[in-house]
Amino acid sequence: MFIIEKIEAAAAAGKLQPAVISGEKELTYGELWEKSDALSVYLEEVLGEDKTPLVVYGHKDPMMLVCFLACVKSGRAYCPVDMSMPAERVRDIAETVGNRLVLGVEKPENLPEGMQVLSREDMEKAINARLGERFPESKWVKPDDTFYIIFTSGSTGKPKGVQISAQALTRFTDWSETLGGSPEEKRNAVFLNQAPFSFDLSVMDVYTALTTGATLFCLDKETVKDMAKLTEALGRGNINYWVSTPSFADMCLSDKAFNDKLISDLKAFLFCGEKLTKTTAARLMERFPKARIVNTYGPTESTVAVTGTEITKEMLEAEGELPIGYAKAGTEIEIDGESGEIVIVGDTVSKGYYKDSERTVKAFGRKADGRLYYRTGDQGYLKDGMLYYHGRLDLQVKLHGYRIELGDIECNIGNICGISAAAVIPKYQDGKVKHLTAFVVREDKEEFREDTGARLAASREIKAKLKETLPEYMVPKRIVFTDGLPMTGNGKTDRRKLEALV
């Protein structure tokens, strides 16, 4: 069944069932379906034949899901942008997407000239005036059309938009519905939503919930920042399926109250986005002995995840790292013999980067039989069909599940006046990135060398400047000023020497 038809079936089966709960806001399946119908009619009236994707701006609001469905029902892809993004990056994304209209569940700032924001109030008026109207199903996005675009960090200092087709999302949910339990078990269950909608991990909880008739329970950023609020929210959420990064689970484990007494009906942890360590898995098994722990792997370019496995006590006792799973149906994992690079072949591989044919050609291709493939840049190996992760081949890292190109940060540091060179180095602990350190060379390094006060002020200034252009999670925790960067014999920055200093 096609992805939108799956959601329609879930809505028909449980119109009064909550589709999403976010703070004090709640939306039933009936409301989600009817409001997205009405908004899709309005979008077609306003935009006509222009099928350019639409930016949806906001944070964890049920109205964002109405916008997502309205876009695809009107034949247009959507691009989620979280309000935590700095204004300049929002502007870059909106400019790249190129539609003159932005759906502003929250009010975005600094948009390119000529763009218009359809505010939440305007959307609600448009919806109320068209309730009961329905856009023809024949005009919905087709299986090969782009369903959504998610922008990720790019090595050039500008984000790149990953296009995921409706067919790829359909095939992903066919599989994700089976993770940690059957689709039947998930009906009327509650899924945790930790990640912002602009982060592809959220696709796992949003669409697995919506296609099985489950409820999405969202944690907003203010709740996540306050452990007391977070614990209270988790206690009242009645969560059955936990979807998050391992780092978020680690943070929750720091509270002794995080156990099966707080969340008594938890059936499964579904992890993706970064490495799951044996330490984290063992602690979760101890505190939630009845819950399954499922480890999955996959980049944004392959629709969230393509491999998965339930973690067992035997895996914890075995030597080496935890496995990242067997390939789902419709996916084949190849390992490049020379570099050990993981290559994903299959039915959930992206169509490529939006308006970026150069980078698309480098990373994507098509097999002789027509199947798409993606070169991940991840190293790994297969053992009896099970995939194991072995690091990166390039300067990309994962921090708290967010994918970061170190070159993106370095480019933005280099754009700050008075800086001649920079290198960003990750600090690892237990096999995961804990924080980033930027080594910075200033043009006035001689006068600057002995002035501790000036260095502290300059460090604060660099971080403030970076927050204007980068998401907060990409801003290095430490700024180290140096007279020069060490070089290798071929003239490149010697990152190994810098790694020894972090």
C-alpha positions as CSV (number, residue, x, y, z in Angstrom):
1,M,0.0,0.0,0.0
2,F,1.2,3.5,-0.9
3,I,2.5,5.7,2.0
4,I,-0.4,8.2,1.9
5,E,-2.9,5.4,1.5
6,K,-1.5,3.8,4.6
7,I,-2.0,7.0,6.6
8,E,-5.5,7.3,5.2
9,A,-6.4,3.8,6.3
10,A,-5.0,4.5,9.8
11,A,-7.1,7.7,10.0
12,A,-10.2,5.9,8.8
13,A,-9.8,3.1,11.4
14,G,-9.3,5.5,14.4
15,K,-10.6,9.0,13.7
16,L,-10.7,9.9,17.4
17,Q,-7.4,8.3,18.2
18,P,-4.7,11.0,18.9
19,A,-2.2,11.1,16.0
20,V,0.2,13.5,17.8
21,I,0.6,14.9,21.2
22,S,3.0,17.8,21.7
23,G,2.9,19.6,25.1
24,E,-0.6,20.8,25.6
25,K,-1.5,20.4,21.9
26,E,-3.2,17.3,20.5
27,L,-4.5,16.3,17.1
28,T,-6.6,13.3,16.3
29,Y,-6.3,11.2,13.1
30,G,-9.6,12.6,11.8
31,E,-8.4,16.2,12.3
32,L,-5.0,15.5,10.8
33,W,-6.6,14.0,7.7
34,E,-9.4,16.6,7.2
35,K,-7.1,19.6,7.9
36,S,-4.4,18.4,5.6
37,D,-7.1,17.9,2.9
38,A,-8.3,21.4,3.3
39,L,-4.9,22.9,3.3
40,S,-3.9,21.0,0.2
41,V,-6.9,22.6,-1.6
42,Y,-5.7,26.0,-0.6
43,L,-2.1,25.4,-1.7
44,E,-3.3,24.4,-5.1
45,E,-5.4,27.6,-5.4
46,V,-2.4,29.7,-4.4
47,L,0.4,27.9,-6.3
48,G,-1.4,26.4,-9.3
49,E,1.0,24.6,-11.6
50,D,4.1,25.5,-9.5
51,K,5.1,22.1,-8.0
52,T,8.3,23.4,-6.4
53,P,8.8,21.9,-2.9
54,L,7.7,23.9,0.2
55,V,9.6,24.8,3.3
56,V,7.7,24.0,6.5
57,Y,9.2,26.0,9.4
58,G,8.5,25.4,13.1
59,H,9.2,23.1,16.0
60,K,7.3,20.0,17.2
61,D,3.9,21.5,16.5
62,P,1.0,19.2,15.3
63,M,0.4,21.8,12.6
64,M,3.7,20.8,11.0
65,L,2.3,17.3,10.3
66,V,-0.8,18.9,8.8
67,C,1.5,20.9,6.5
68,F,3.6,17.8,5.6
69,L,0.5,15.9,4.4
70,A,-1.0,18.9,2.7
71,C,2.1,19.4,0.7
72,V,2.3,15.8,-0.6
73,K,-1.5,15.6,-1.2
74,S,-1.2,18.7,-3.4
75,G,1.6,17.1,-5.4
76,R,4.5,18.9,-3.7
77,A,7.4,17.7,-1.6
78,Y,8.0,19.4,1.7
79,C,11.2,20.5,3.4
80,P,11.1,20.6,7.3
81,V,13.2,23.3,8.9
82,D,13.4,23.5,12.7
83,M,13.2,26.9,14.4
84,S,16.5,26.1,16.2
85,M,18.3,26.7,12.9
86,P,20.2,30.0,12.7
87,A,18.5,32.6,10.4
88,E,21.3,32.5,7.8
89,R,21.0,28.7,7.4
90,V,17.2,29.0,7.1
91,R,17.7,31.6,4.4
92,D,20.2,29.3,2.5
93,I,17.7,26.4,2.6
94,A,14.7,28.5,1.6
95,E,16.7,30.0,-1.2
96,T,17.8,26.6,-2.5
97,V,14.3,25.1,-2.3
98,G,13.1,28.1,-4.3
99,N,9.3,28.3,-3.7
100,R,8.1,31.8,-3.2
101,L,5.9,30.6,-0.3
102,V,7.0,29.3,3.1
103,L,4.7,27.6,5.5
104,G,5.5,29.3,8.8
105,V,4.0,27.4,11.8
106,E,6.5,29.7,13.6
107,K,7.6,33.0,12.1
108,P,11.0,32.6,10.2
109,E,13.3,35.6,9.9
110,N,15.7,36.9,7.2
111,L,14.0,35.1,4.3
112,P,15.2,35.9,0.7
113,E,13.5,39.0,-0.9
114,G,10.2,38.2,-2.5
115,M,9.3,35.2,-0.4
116,Q,6.0,35.2,1.5
117,V,5.2,33.4,4.7
118,L,1.9,31.7,5.2
119,S,1.5,32.1,8.9
120,R,-0.2,29.7,11.3
121,E,-3.2,32.0,11.6
122,D,-3.5,32.3,7.8
123,M,-3.3,28.5,7.5
124,E,-6.0,28.0,10.1
125,K,-8.3,30.5,8.3
126,A,-7.7,28.8,5.0
127,I,-8.4,25.3,6.5
128,N,-11.5,26.4,8.3
129,A,-12.9,27.9,5.1
130,R,-12.3,24.6,3.2
131,L,-13.1,21.9,5.7
132,G,-14.8,19.0,3.9
133,E,-13.1,19.7,0.6
134,R,-10.6,17.2,-0.8
135,F,-7.9,17.5,-3.4
136,P,-8.1,14.7,-6.0
137,E,-6.0,11.6,-5.2
138,S,-4.8,11.6,-8.8
139,K,-2.9,14.8,-7.9
140,W,-1.1,13.4,-4.9
141,V,2.7,12.9,-5.2
142,K,3.4,9.8,-7.2
143,P,5.7,6.9,-6.0
144,D,8.7,8.2,-8.0
145,D,8.1,11.8,-6.9
146,T,10.0,13.4,-4.1
147,F,8.1,13.2,-0.8
148,Y,10.4,15.2,1.4
149,I,13.8,16.9,1.4
150,I,16.0,17.0,4.5
151,F,19.1,19.2,4.5
152,T,22.3,17.9,6.1
153,S,25.7,19.4,6.7
154,G,27.8,19.9,3.6
155,S,31.6,20.0,3.4
156,T,31.6,23.3,1.4
157,G,30.0,25.2,4.2
158,K,26.5,25.1,2.7
159,P,23.9,22.4,3.5
160,K,22.8,19.8,1.0
161,G,19.3,18.6,0.5
162,V,18.6,14.9,0.4
163,Q,15.6,14.0,-1.7
164,I,13.5,11.0,-0.6
165,S,10.8,9.6,-2.9
166,A,7.4,8.5,-1.9
167,Q,8.2,5.0,-3.0
168,A,11.4,4.9,-0.9
169,L,9.4,6.1,2.2
170,T,6.7,3.5,1.5
171,R,9.4,0.7,1.4
172,F,11.0,2.0,4.6
173,T,7.8,2.0,6.5
174,D,7.0,-1.5,5.2
175,W,10.1,-2.5,7.2
176,S,10.0,-0.1,10.1
177,E,6.5,-1.2,11.0
178,T,8.1,-4.6,12.0
179,L,10.9,-3.3,14.2
180,G,10.5,-4.2,17.9
181,G,7.1,-5.8,17.3
182,S,4.4,-6.4,14.7
183,P,2.3,-3.7,12.9
184,E,-0.7,-5.0,14.8
185,E,1.0,-4.5,18.1
186,K,1.7,-0.9,17.2
187,R,-1.9,0.1,16.6
188,N,-3.0,2.5,19.4
189,A,0.6,2.3,20.8
190,V,2.6,5.4,21.7
191,F,5.9,6.4,19.9
192,L,8.4,8.7,21.4
193,N,9.5,11.6,19.2
194,Q,12.9,13.0,20.4
195,A,14.5,14.3,17.2
196,P,13.4,17.6,15.5
197,F,11.3,17.0,12.3
198,S,14.3,18.4,10.3
199,F,16.4,15.5,11.4
200,D,15.8,12.3,9.5
201,L,15.6,10.1,12.7
202,S,12.2,11.7,13.2
203,V,11.0,10.0,10.0
204,M,11.2,6.7,11.8
205,D,8.9,7.7,14.6
206,V,6.6,10.0,12.6
207,Y,5.8,7.7,9.7
208,T,6.0,4.4,11.6
209,A,3.4,5.8,14.0
210,L,1.2,7.3,11.3
211,T,1.1,4.2,9.1
212,T,0.3,1.8,12.0
213,G,-2.4,4.0,13.7
214,A,-0.1,4.8,16.7
215,T,0.2,8.1,18.6
216,L,3.3,10.3,18.3
217,F,4.4,11.8,21.7
218,C,6.7,14.7,21.1
219,L,9.3,16.2,23.4
220,D,10.1,19.8,22.7
221,K,13.5,21.3,23.1
222,E,12.6,23.1,26.4
223,T,11.5,19.8,27.9
224,V,14.6,18.0,26.8
225,K,16.8,20.7,28.4
226,D,15.2,20.3,31.9
227,M,15.7,16.9,33.5
228,A,12.8,17.4,35.9
229,K,10.4,18.3,33.1
230,L,11.8,15.5,30.9
231,T,11.2,12.9,33.6
232,E,7.7,14.1,34.3
233,A,6.9,14.0,30.5
234,L,8.3,10.5,30.1
235,G,6.2,9.4,33.1
236,R,2.9,10.6,31.6
237,G,3.6,9.7,28.0
238,N,2.7,6.0,28.4
239,I,5.4,5.3,25.8
240,N,5.6,1.9,24.1
241,Y,8.2,2.5,21.4
242,W,11.2,4.6,22.2
243,V,12.9,6.2,19.1
244,S,16.0,8.2,19.8
245,T,19.8,8.5,19.4
246,P,21.8,6.4,21.9
247,S,23.1,9.7,23.3
248,F,19.7,10.8,24.4
249,A,19.2,7.5,26.2
250,D,22.5,8.0,27.9
251,M,21.3,11.4,29.1
252,C,18.1,9.9,30.5
253,L,20.1,7.1,32.2
254,S,21.9,9.7,34.3
255,D,18.6,10.0,36.2
256,K,18.0,7.0,38.6
257,A,14.3,7.4,38.1
258,F,14.6,6.4,34.4
259,N,13.5,2.8,34.6
260,D,10.6,0.4,34.1
261,K,8.7,1.9,37.0
262,L,8.7,5.3,35.2
263,I,7.8,3.8,31.8
264,S,6.0,0.6,32.7
265,D,4.7,-0.4,29.2
266,L,7.8,0.1,27.1
267,K,8.1,-2.6,24.5
268,A,11.2,-1.6,22.5
269,F,14.0,0.9,22.1
270,L,14.6,1.7,18.5
271,F,18.1,3.4,18.0
272,C,19.6,5.1,15.0
273,G,21.8,8.0,14.2
274,E,25.0,7.1,15.9
275,K,26.9,4.2,17.6
276,L,25.2,2.2,20.3
277,T,27.7,1.1,22.9
278,K,27.7,-2.1,24.9
279,T,27.7,0.1,28.1
280,T,24.5,1.8,27.1
281,A,22.7,-1.4,25.9
282,A,23.7,-3.2,29.2
283,R,22.4,-0.4,31.4
284,L,19.1,-0.3,29.4
285,M,18.7,-4.1,29.7
286,E,19.2,-3.8,33.5
287,R,16.6,-1.0,33.9
288,F,14.1,-2.2,31.3
289,P,14.4,-6.0,31.4
290,K,11.2,-6.6,29.4
291,A,12.0,-4.1,26.5
292,R,13.7,-5.1,23.3
293,I,16.7,-3.1,22.2
294,V,16.9,-2.7,18.4
295,N,20.1,-1.2,16.8
296,T,19.7,0.2,13.3
297,Y,21.9,1.8,10.7
298,G,21.5,4.0,7.7
299,P,22.3,7.5,6.4
300,T,19.8,10.1,5.4
301,E,20.5,9.2,1.8
302,S,19.0,5.8,2.2
303,T,15.8,6.8,4.1
304,V,16.8,6.7,7.7
305,A,17.9,3.1,8.2
306,V,18.5,0.0,6.1
307,T,19.8,-2.6,8.6
308,G,18.7,-3.6,12.0
309,T,19.0,-6.3,14.7
310,E,17.8,-6.9,18.2
311,I,20.7,-6.7,20.7
312,T,21.1,-9.8,22.9
313,K,23.1,-10.6,26.0
314,E,25.2,-12.8,23.9
315,M,26.1,-9.9,21.7
316,L,27.2,-7.9,24.8
317,E,29.4,-10.8,25.9
318,A,31.0,-11.3,22.5
319,E,34.3,-9.5,21.6
320,G,34.2,-6.3,19.6
321,E,31.6,-3.7,18.9
322,L,27.8,-4.3,18.7
323,P,26.6,-5.2,15.2
324,I,24.4,-2.8,13.2
325,G,22.1,-5.4,11.7
326,Y,21.0,-7.4,8.8
327,A,19.8,-5.6,5.6
328,K,16.1,-5.1,5.3
329,A,14.2,-6.6,2.4
330,G,14.8,-4.7,-0.8
331,T,18.3,-3.6,0.3
332,E,21.7,-5.2,-0.5
333,I,24.9,-4.2,1.4
334,E,28.1,-4.2,-0.6
335,I,31.6,-3.7,0.9
336,D,34.2,-2.0,-1.4
337,G,37.1,-4.4,-1.2
338,E,39.8,-1.8,-1.5
339,S,38.6,0.7,1.1
340,G,36.0,-1.3,3.0
341,E,33.4,1.4,2.2
342,I,29.7,0.4,2.8
343,V,27.7,0.7,-0.4
344,I,23.9,0.6,-0.1
345,V,21.9,-0.8,-3.0
346,G,18.2,-0.9,-3.0
347,D,14.7,0.5,-3.0
348,T,15.1,3.2,-0.3
349,V,18.1,5.0,-1.8
350,S,17.7,8.7,-2.3
351,K,17.1,10.3,-5.7
352,G,20.2,12.5,-5.0
353,Y,20.9,15.9,-3.7
354,Y,18.4,18.7,-4.6
355,K,19.7,21.0,-7.4
356,D,23.2,19.6,-6.9
357,S,24.1,17.2,-9.7
358,E,27.9,17.4,-9.1
359,R,27.7,16.0,-5.6
360,T,24.9,13.6,-6.7
361,V,27.1,12.0,-9.3
362,K,30.0,11.5,-6.8
363,A,27.9,9.7,-4.3
364,F,25.0,8.0,-6.2
365,G,24.8,5.7,-9.1
366,R,22.6,3.0,-10.8
367,K,23.4,-0.7,-11.2
368,A,23.0,-2.4,-14.6
369,D,19.7,-3.8,-13.4
370,G,18.4,-0.3,-12.6
371,R,18.8,-0.3,-8.8
372,L,20.1,2.8,-7.2
373,Y,23.1,2.7,-5.0
374,Y,24.8,5.2,-2.5
375,R,28.4,5.3,-1.4
376,T,28.1,6.0,2.3
377,G,31.7,7.0,3.2
378,D,31.3,4.6,6.2
379,Q,33.7,1.7,6.6
380,G,32.4,-1.7,7.7
381,Y,32.4,-5.4,7.2
382,L,29.9,-8.3,6.8
383,K,30.0,-11.4,8.9
384,D,27.4,-14.1,8.1
385,G,25.2,-11.4,6.6
386,M,25.5,-9.2,9.7
387,L,26.9,-5.6,9.2
388,Y,29.5,-4.1,11.5
389,Y,30.5,-0.4,11.5
390,H,34.2,0.5,11.5
391,G,34.4,4.3,11.2
392,R,34.5,7.0,8.5
393,L,36.6,7.4,5.4
394,D,36.3,11.2,5.4
395,L,35.8,14.2,7.7
396,Q,32.2,13.5,8.6
397,V,31.3,12.8,12.2
398,K,28.1,12.1,14.2
399,L,27.5,14.1,17.4
400,H,24.4,13.3,19.4
401,G,23.1,11.7,16.2
402,Y,23.5,14.8,14.1
403,R,25.6,14.4,11.0
404,I,28.4,17.0,10.7
405,E,30.9,17.7,8.0
406,L,33.9,19.2,9.8
407,G,34.7,21.1,6.6
408,D,31.4,22.9,7.0
409,I,32.5,24.3,10.4
410,E,36.0,25.1,9.1
411,C,34.6,27.0,6.2
412,N,32.4,29.1,8.5
413,I,35.3,29.8,10.9
414,G,37.5,30.8,8.0
415,N,34.8,33.4,6.9
416,I,35.3,35.2,10.3
417,C,37.4,38.3,9.9
418,G,40.9,38.0,11.3
419,I,41.2,34.2,11.0
420,S,43.7,32.8,8.5
421,A,43.2,29.0,9.1
422,A,41.2,26.5,11.2
423,A,40.8,22.8,11.8
424,V,38.0,21.1,13.7
425,I,38.9,17.9,15.6
426,P,36.4,15.5,17.3
427,K,37.1,14.3,20.8
428,Y,36.1,10.6,21.1
429,Q,35.1,8.7,24.3
430,D,33.8,5.1,24.3
431,G,34.0,5.2,20.5
432,K,31.6,8.1,20.2
433,V,32.2,11.8,19.6
434,K,31.8,13.7,22.9
435,H,32.6,17.2,21.6
436,L,34.4,19.3,19.0
437,T,37.6,21.4,19.3
438,A,38.5,24.1,16.8
439,F,42.2,24.9,16.3
440,V,42.3,28.5,15.1
441,V,45.2,30.6,13.6
442,R,44.7,34.3,13.8
443,E,46.3,36.9,11.5
444,D,47.4,38.8,14.6
445,K,48.8,35.8,16.4
446,E,52.0,37.5,17.6
447,E,50.2,40.3,19.6
448,F,47.6,37.8,20.6
449,R,49.8,35.0,21.9
450,E,50.3,36.1,25.5
451,D,47.0,37.9,26.2
452,T,44.8,35.4,28.0
453,G,41.9,37.9,28.3
454,A,41.9,38.6,24.6
455,R,41.9,34.9,23.9
456,L,38.9,34.3,26.0
457,A,37.1,37.2,24.5
458,A,38.0,36.0,21.0
459,S,36.8,32.5,21.7
460,R,33.4,33.8,22.8
461,E,33.2,36.0,19.7
462,I,34.0,33.1,17.4
463,K,31.3,31.0,19.0
464,A,28.8,33.8,18.8
465,K,29.6,34.4,15.1
466,L,29.2,30.7,14.3
467,K,25.8,30.5,16.0
468,E,24.7,33.1,13.4
469,T,25.4,30.6,10.6
470,L,25.5,27.1,12.1
471,P,23.1,25.1,14.3
472,E,24.2,25.1,17.9
473,Y,25.2,21.5,17.9
474,M,27.9,22.3,15.2
475,V,29.6,25.0,17.3
476,P,32.8,23.6,18.8
477,K,32.9,23.3,22.6
478,R,36.6,24.4,22.7
479,I,38.5,27.0,20.7
480,V,42.3,26.6,20.8
481,F,44.4,29.4,19.4
482,T,47.7,28.3,17.8
483,D,50.5,29.9,15.8
484,G,50.0,27.4,12.9
485,L,48.5,24.1,12.0
486,P,50.8,21.0,11.7
487,M,51.2,19.7,8.1
488,T,51.7,16.3,6.7
489,G,54.4,15.6,4.0
490,N,51.9,16.3,1.2
491,G,50.9,19.7,2.6
492,K,47.6,18.8,4.3
493,T,46.6,19.5,7.8
494,D,48.0,16.8,10.1
495,R,44.8,15.9,11.9
496,R,46.4,13.0,13.8
497,K,48.8,15.4,15.6
498,L,45.9,17.6,16.5
499,E,43.8,14.7,17.7
500,A,46.5,14.0,20.3
501,L,45.9,17.5,21.7
502,V,42.1,17.4,22.2
